[in-house]
Amino acid sequence: MSYIALYRKYRPLTFDGIVGRENITKILKNQIKSGKISHAYLFSGTRGTGKTSAAKVFARAINCLHPVDGEPCNECEVCKNILEGNTTDVVEMDAASNNSVENIRQIRQEVMYATVDVKYRVYIIDEVHMLTISAFNALLKTLEEPPENVVFILATTEQHKIPVTILSRCLRFEFNRLSDEDIVGRLKYVLENEKVDYEEKALNYIAKLADGAMRDALSILERCITEIDGKLMYDDVLQIVGAIDSTIIQNIVDSIYKKDSIEALKNIDIVINKGKDLRQLSSSLAEEFLNILISKENSEEKDRITSIIDRLSKLDNDLKQTSRPSIVFKSAIVELCSSNNLNAITSSIDNNINTSTVNNQEILSLNKKITLLENNIKNLNDKIKELENKKPINTNNLASNINVNLEKQRVETKNNSSYINKNKLENVENIDIEDMTPFSELDDFKRKFIENGKIKLYSALAGATACFNNETFCIITKNSFAYSMLKTEDSIDTIKSILSTYFNINKNVVINYEENNDNTVNKAEKLFKDNNIDYTDID
């Protein structure tokens, strides 16, 4: 007999063998015992979590000649025929490659005929979300009123792509990601049957890499045990899957924390020389700092770690777009290790310097613009003196008015999260920004996204401001990429959840994009216009 992959060899044959799905299998077994079989089921969830396995067990159980407590016996003629694929009454169809209306019409014709050797004809349609709209429409009527001896089991990884009319006709079950403990337990069972010794740490790491998918865990395990001789060790797994040693990751984290750029770069060179992926390293560092953040209680430490996570999340995006990832990565790590740069971003732990963590990079940029504007004003004052004979101007009033306007701009700039440019908002429908109140808890609001593991959303909100009225909570951003990330339905749902849970705010959330066209020249022109200065003759 040819070799069988582990995930196929150890596919569960009974409901009790399906790991971590006791809440689902209990309902299915009760239906079988009571004889109350629904005509359509929907199994949804991420890859490798037991959807197809549960569907196959269910197909055998409802047709089994000698079921035991809702379980298939797997010994009777019907069970064996289904297991061996020798029956035409249990049909498995991949909707990814059979997604046309003709395929569904064929099913509609088949269901009209009686079954041959089983009680129920079962259609297991995998990746059902891949069906075309026409195919869904063709399936709809059959799904709503099928013959009594027909059962449909639809499986999908993207439930949101299935029409509501189909969803409403199915009994739905959600297959969530499996816990690491459940995966490790199954891996131990497999290794014991395969007579392979193992190190517990190695199985824990495989479970972590699998990210809640049992099939992925078994595939990784299979690769590892085919490349080792003897006991499965943690170091073997690291080498085989190409992972970065946790010791190196911890050394880099400690170096960043201690602002030791030399030591950090040495460890980064080790990673680069081993040919590891720097994006994976960036993600691992962000995850490690997130774990540290959760354990910290000191607000100054939390501020610094939050800023590090923010920079690492931006670094991941930078690495996607560069042809020299090592240079970009090293420069970012040096920046994180630099006391000066970190003080510009947030407060320093070692020196207990209390500085604002909100929009500091933006403030630095605006301060540079203000300095340039001040120099331009000085030069213009000199020009004005030269033009006095040509066009008399009250320079005392001019200088006074300019200084007043300049001070106003400084105040606006320093208001960081409370500052809202009310003249530049776009995409605002029926919202009077003038009457809206700046959101004073913006710092805490952004920090909640880090604490809840929403690092990408936190990065998107980094340069944003917010305001609200009785009905609407408005978020304003100048970054087009951040705007595209924030305006999605999932992002808005997350924002609403954060506002409701931590700030008791239940309002309609609106995301607005503010074009960042403001520059020094425009500010200067505005100052001249406000002070009735004719500058057309000035170079």
C-alpha positions in Angstrom: 0.0 0.0 0.0 1.3 3.5 -0.9 2.3 5.9 1.8 -0.6 7.9 3.4 0.0 11.4 4.8 -0.4 11.8 8.5 -3.4 14.1 8.3 -5.2 11.5 6.2 -4.0 8.5 8.1 -5.2 10.0 11.4 -8.4 11.6 10.1 -11.1 11.0 12.8 -13.5 8.1 12.1 -15.9 9.0 14.9 -17.3 12.2 16.5 -15.3 11.4 19.7 -12.1 11.4 17.7 -12.7 15.0 16.5 -10.5 17.1 18.8 -11.8 20.3 20.5 -15.3 20.1 18.9 -17.3 18.6 21.7 -20.0 21.3 21.6 -20.7 20.6 17.9 -20.4 16.8 17.9 -22.8 16.6 20.9 -25.6 18.4 18.9 -25.0 16.2 15.8 -25.0 13.0 17.9 -28.3 14.0 19.6 -29.9 14.7 16.2 -28.9 11.2 15.0 -30.1 9.5 18.1 -33.5 11.3 18.0 -33.8 10.9 14.2 -34.3 14.7 13.7 -32.0 15.2 10.8 -31.9 18.6 9.2 -31.9 18.9 5.5 -28.9 21.4 5.3 -25.9 22.1 7.4 -23.2 24.8 7.2 -19.8 24.1 8.7 -17.6 27.3 8.7 -14.2 28.1 10.1 -10.6 28.4 9.3 -8.6 25.7 7.5 -7.7 22.4 9.1 -10.2 22.7 12.0 -12.3 19.5 11.3 -15.1 20.7 9.0 -14.7 18.0 6.3 -13.9 15.3 8.9 -17.1 16.1 10.8 -19.1 16.1 7.5 -17.7 12.6 6.6 -18.4 11.1 10.0 -22.0 12.6 9.9 -22.6 11.1 6.5 -21.7 7.6 7.8 -23.5 8.0 11.1 -26.9 8.9 9.5 -26.6 5.9 7.2 -25.0 3.4 9.5 -26.9 0.1 10.0 -25.7 -0.3 13.6 -25.1 3.2 15.1 -23.8 3.3 18.7 -24.8 6.4 20.7 -25.0 8.5 17.5 -21.6 7.2 16.3 -21.0 5.2 13.1 -19.9 1.7 13.7 -17.5 1.8 10.7 -17.9 -2.0 10.5 -21.2 -2.5 8.6 -21.4 -2.7 4.9 -22.7 0.8 4.4 -19.9 2.4 6.6 -17.2 0.4 4.7 -18.6 1.4 1.3 -18.6 5.1 2.3 -15.1 4.9 3.8 -13.8 3.2 0.6 -15.7 5.6 -1.7 -17.7 2.8 -3.3 -21.1 4.4 -3.0 -22.7 7.0 -5.4 -25.0 8.3 -2.7 -22.4 10.2 -0.7 -21.0 12.8 -3.0 -18.0 15.1 -2.1 -17.8 18.1 -4.4 -15.1 20.8 -4.5 -16.9 24.0 -5.3 -13.6 25.7 -6.2 -13.4 23.7 -9.4 -17.1 22.8 -9.8 -18.7 26.2 -9.3 -20.8 26.6 -12.4 -24.6 26.6 -12.6 -24.4 23.4 -14.7 -22.8 21.5 -11.8 -25.7 22.5 -9.5 -28.3 21.6 -12.1 -26.8 18.1 -12.2 -27.4 17.9 -8.5 -31.0 19.1 -8.9 -31.6 16.3 -11.3 -29.9 13.6 -9.2 -31.9 14.4 -6.0 -35.1 13.4 -7.7 -34.0 9.7 -7.8 -34.2 7.3 -4.9 -31.0 6.2 -3.1 -29.4 2.9 -4.1 -28.0 1.3 -0.9 -28.2 4.0 1.9 -31.0 5.8 3.7 -29.8 9.4 2.9 -28.1 10.8 -0.1 -25.5 13.2 1.2 -23.8 16.1 -0.7 -20.7 17.5 0.9 -19.8 20.7 -0.9 -16.4 22.0 0.1 -15.4 25.7 -0.2 -19.0 26.4 -1.1 -18.3 30.2 -1.1 -16.6 29.7 -4.5 -19.9 29.0 -6.2 -21.1 31.7 -8.7 -24.2 33.8 -8.0 -26.1 31.8 -10.7 -25.0 28.5 -9.1 -26.2 29.8 -5.7 -29.5 30.8 -7.2 -29.9 27.3 -8.8 -29.1 25.7 -5.4 -31.5 27.8 -3.5 -34.8 26.1 -4.3 -33.4 22.6 -3.9 -31.8 23.6 -0.6 -35.1 25.1 0.6 -37.3 22.1 -0.2 -35.1 19.0 -0.9 -36.5 15.4 -1.0 -36.7 13.8 2.4 -33.8 11.5 1.8 -31.3 14.2 0.8 -28.9 16.1 3.1 -26.6 18.9 2.2 -23.4 19.7 4.2 -21.8 22.9 3.0 -18.2 23.7 4.2 -16.5 27.1 3.9 -13.6 29.1 5.2 -15.3 32.4 4.2 -18.9 32.4 5.5 -19.3 36.1 4.7 -19.2 35.4 1.0 -22.3 33.1 1.1 -25.6 34.8 0.3 -27.9 35.4 3.2 -30.7 33.4 1.4 -28.5 30.3 1.6 -27.4 30.9 5.2 -30.9 31.3 6.4 -31.8 27.8 5.2 -28.9 26.0 6.9 -28.2 24.8 10.5 -24.9 26.6 11.1 -21.8 25.5 13.1 -18.7 27.5 13.7 -15.4 25.6 13.8 -13.0 28.0 15.6 -9.2 27.6 15.8 -8.1 24.8 18.1 -6.2 25.5 21.3 -2.5 24.7 21.5 -3.3 22.2 24.3 -5.8 20.3 22.0 -3.2 20.2 19.2 -0.4 19.0 21.4 -2.6 16.2 22.8 -3.3 15.0 19.3 0.3 15.2 18.3 1.3 13.1 21.3 -1.3 10.5 20.2 0.1 10.4 16.7 3.7 10.1 17.8 2.9 7.3 20.2 1.2 5.3 17.4 4.2 6.1 15.1 6.6 4.9 17.9 8.5 8.2 17.8 10.0 9.7 21.0 9.6 13.5 21.4 10.5 16.5 23.5 7.5 18.3 24.9 8.9 21.7 23.9 9.1 20.6 20.3 5.4 19.8 20.2 4.5 23.1 21.9 6.4 24.9 19.2 4.7 23.0 16.4 1.3 23.8 17.9 2.2 27.5 17.9 3.3 27.4 14.3 0.0 25.6 13.3 -2.0 28.7 14.5 -5.0 26.6 15.5 -5.2 24.3 12.5 -4.8 20.6 13.2 -4.0 19.7 9.6 -1.1 22.2 9.5 0.2 20.8 12.8 0.2 17.2 11.4 1.9 18.4 8.1 4.7 20.1 10.1 5.1 17.1 12.3 5.3 14.8 9.3 8.0 16.9 7.8 10.0 16.9 11.0 9.8 13.2 11.7 10.9 12.3 8.2 14.1 14.3 8.6 15.3 13.1 12.0 16.8 10.0 13.4 15.6 9.1 16.8 13.9 11.6 19.2 12.1 14.7 18.0 13.8 17.6 19.6 13.0 21.3 19.8 16.2 22.3 18.0 15.4 19.9 15.2 12.0 21.6 14.7 13.7 25.0 14.6 16.2 23.9 12.0 13.7 22.0 9.8 11.0 24.7 9.6 13.5 27.5 9.3 12.3 29.3 12.4 14.4 31.9 14.3 15.9 30.8 17.5 13.9 32.2 20.5 17.2 32.9 22.3 18.2 35.3 19.5 14.8 37.0 19.5 15.1 37.4 23.3 18.6 38.8 22.9 17.4 41.4 20.4 14.5 42.4 22.6 16.8 42.8 25.6 19.2 44.9 23.5 16.4 47.2 22.3 15.1 47.5 25.9 18.6 48.4 27.1 19.3 50.7 24.0 22.3 48.6 23.1 22.4 48.9 19.3 25.7 47.1 18.9 24.5 43.9 20.5 21.2 44.1 18.7 23.0 44.4 15.3 25.2 41.4 16.1 22.2 39.2 16.7 20.5 40.6 13.6 23.5 39.6 11.5 23.2 36.1 12.9 19.7 35.9 11.6 20.6 37.4 8.2 23.6 35.0 7.8 21.3 32.0 8.4 19.0 33.2 5.6 16.0 33.8 7.8 13.1 36.1 6.8 13.4 39.6 8.4 9.6 40.1 8.2 9.2 37.0 10.4 11.8 38.5 12.8 9.9 41.8 12.9 6.7 39.9 13.7 8.3 37.8 16.4 9.8 40.9 18.0 6.4 42.7 18.0 4.8 39.6 19.5 7.4 39.4 22.2 7.0 43.1 23.1 3.3 42.7 23.2 3.7 39.9 25.8 5.9 42.3 27.8 3.4 45.1 27.5 0.6 43.0 28.9 2.7 42.2 32.0 3.8 45.8 32.7 1.9 48.1 35.1 4.1 51.2 35.0 2.6 53.7 32.6 6.0 55.1 31.4 7.1 51.6 30.5 3.9 50.9 28.7 4.3 54.1 26.7 7.8 53.1 25.5 6.8 49.5 24.7 3.7 50.8 22.8 5.9 53.0 20.7 8.3 50.2 20.0 5.4 47.9 18.8 4.1 50.8 16.7 7.5 51.2 15.0 7.9 47.5 14.4 4.4 47.2 12.8 5.4 50.1 10.4 8.7 48.3 9.8 6.8 45.3 8.5 5.2 47.4 5.8 8.5 49.1 4.9 10.1 45.7 4.4 7.5 44.7 1.9 8.4 47.7 -0.3 12.2 47.8 -0.2 14.8 45.9 -2.2 17.4 46.2 0.6 15.5 44.8 3.7 18.6 44.4 5.8 19.5 48.1 5.7 15.9 49.1 6.4 15.6 46.7 9.3 18.9 47.6 10.9 18.2 51.4 10.6 14.9 50.9 12.4 16.5 48.8 15.2 19.2 51.5 15.7 16.4 54.1 15.9 14.7 52.1 18.6 18.0 51.7 20.5 18.8 55.4 20.3 18.0 57.5 23.4 17.5 60.6 21.3 15.1 59.1 18.9 13.2 57.3 21.6 12.8 60.5 23.5 11.4 62.1 20.4 8.9 59.2 20.1 8.0 58.6 23.8 9.2 58.7 27.3 12.5 57.1 28.3 12.3 54.4 31.0 15.9 54.6 32.2 15.9 58.4 32.6 12.3 58.8 33.5 11.8 61.6 31.1 8.1 62.4 30.8 7.3 63.4 27.2 4.1 63.1 25.2 3.5 59.9 23.2 0.8 61.2 21.0 1.8 62.1 17.4 5.3 63.1 18.3 6.7 62.5 14.9 4.0 64.6 13.4 4.8 67.4 15.9 8.5 67.3 15.1 7.6 67.7 11.4 5.3 70.6 12.1 7.9 72.3 14.4 10.4 72.2 11.4 7.8 73.8 9.2 7.2 76.5 11.8 10.9 77.2 12.0 11.1 77.6 8.3 8.0 79.8 8.4 9.7 82.1 11.0 12.7 82.4 8.8 10.5 83.3 5.8 8.7 85.9 7.9 12.0 87.5 8.9 13.1 87.7 5.3 9.8 89.1 4.3 10.1 91.8 7.0 13.4 92.8 5.4 11.6 92.9 2.0 8.9 95.1 3.4 11.3 97.7 4.6 12.7 97.8 1.0 9.2 98.3 -0.4 8.2 101.0 2.1 8.9 103.8 -0.4 7.0 102.0 -3.1 3.9 101.1 -1.0 3.6 102.5 2.5 2.8 99.8 5.1 2.3 100.1 8.8 5.0 97.6 9.7 4.3 97.8 13.5 0.8 96.6 13.1 2.0 94.0 10.5 4.6 92.5 12.8 2.1 92.4 15.6 -0.5 90.7 13.5 1.9 88.2 12.1 3.2 87.3 15.6 -0.4 86.8 16.8 -1.2 84.5 13.9 2.1 82.6 14.3 1.4 82.1 18.0 -2.1 80.8 17.1 -0.5 78.2 14.8 1.9 77.1 17.5 -1.0 76.5 19.9 -2.9 74.6 17.3 0.2 72.4 16.7 0.8 71.7 20.4 -2.8 70.5 20.9 -1.8 67.2 19.2 -4.8 64.8 19.6 -7.3 67.6 20.3 -6.2 69.5 17.1 -8.7 69.2 14.3 -8.3 71.0 10.9 -12.0 72.0 10.4 -11.4 73.4 6.9 -9.7 70.5 5.2 -12.1 67.6 5.9 -13.3 65.5 3.0 -16.0 62.8 2.7 -18.0 64.3 5.4 -21.8 63.9 4.9 -24.2 65.8 7.1 -21.7 66.3 9.8 -21.0 69.8 11.2 -17.5 69.5 12.5 -17.6 73.0 14.0 -20.1 71.7 16.6 -18.2 68.5 17.4 -16.2 68.0 20.5 -12.5 66.8 20.4 -12.1 63.4 22.0 -10.0 64.0 25.1 -9.3 60.3 25.8 -7.6 59.7 22.4 -4.3 58.4 24.0 -6.1 55.7 26.1 -8.4 54.9 23.1 -5.3 54.1 20.9 -3.6 52.1 23.6 -6.6 49.8 24.0 -5.9 48.5 20.4 -2.4 47.4 21.5 -3.8 45.8 24.7 -6.3 43.9 22.6 -3.7 42.7 20.0 -4.9 45.0 17.2 -1.5 46.2 16.2 -2.3 47.1 12.6 -5.3 49.2 13.6 -3.2 50.9 16.3 -0.6 51.8 13.6 -3.4 53.2 11.4 -4.7 55.4 14.2 -1.2 56.6 15.1 -1.5 60.0 13.3 -5.3 60.3 13.6 -7.5 62.7 15.5 -11.1 62.2 16.7 -14.2 64.2 17.7 -17.8 63.5 18.4 -21.3 64.8 18.9 -24.5 63.2 20.2 -24.9 60.8 17.3 -21.5 60.4 15.6 -17.9 59.5 16.5 -15.6 60.9 13.8 -12.0 59.7 13.2 -9.8 61.9 10.9 -6.6 60.8 9.3 -4.2 62.3 6.8 -2.7 59.0 5.7 -4.5 57.4 2.7 -3.2 53.9 3.6 -4.5 54.3 7.2 -7.8 55.5 5.8 -8.2 52.5 3.6 -7.5 50.2 6.6 -9.8 52.0 9.0 -12.8 52.3 6.7 -13.4 48.5 6.4 -16.4 47.0 8.0 -14.3 44.8 10.4 -12.2 47.8 11.5 -15.3 49.9 12.2 -16.8 47.0 14.2 -13.6 46.8 16.2 -13.5 50.5 16.9 -17.2 50.4 18.0 -16.4 47.6 20.3 -13.4 49.4 21.9 -15.5 52.6 22.3 -18.4 50.7 23.9 -16.4 48.4 26.2 -13.9 50.9 27.6 -15.4 54.4 27.1 -19.2 53.6 27.2 -19.6 55.3 23.8 -22.2 53.8 21.5 -22.3 56.0 18.4 -22.1 55.8 14.7 -18.5 55.7 13.6 -17.3 57.7 10.6 -13.8 57.6 9.1 -12.7 60.7 7.2 -9.7 61.3 5.1 -8.0 64.8 5.3 -5.8 65.6 2.4 -2.4 66.7 3.7 -1.9 69.6 1.3 -0.9 72.1 4.0 2.7 73.4 3.6 4.9 76.3 4.5 4.1 78.3 1.4 0.3 78.0 2.0 0.8 79.1 5.6 2.8 82.1 4.5 0.2 83.0 1.9 -2.6 82.7 4.5 -0.6 85.1 6.8 -0.2 87.6 4.1 -3.9 87.4 3.1 -5.0 87.8 6.8 -2.9 90.9 7.1 -3.8 92.5 3.7 -0.3 92.3 2.3 0.3 92.5 -1.4 3.2 90.0 -2.0 3.0 89.6 -5.7 6.2 91.7 -6.2 8.2 89.8 -3.6 10.6 87.0 -4.7 
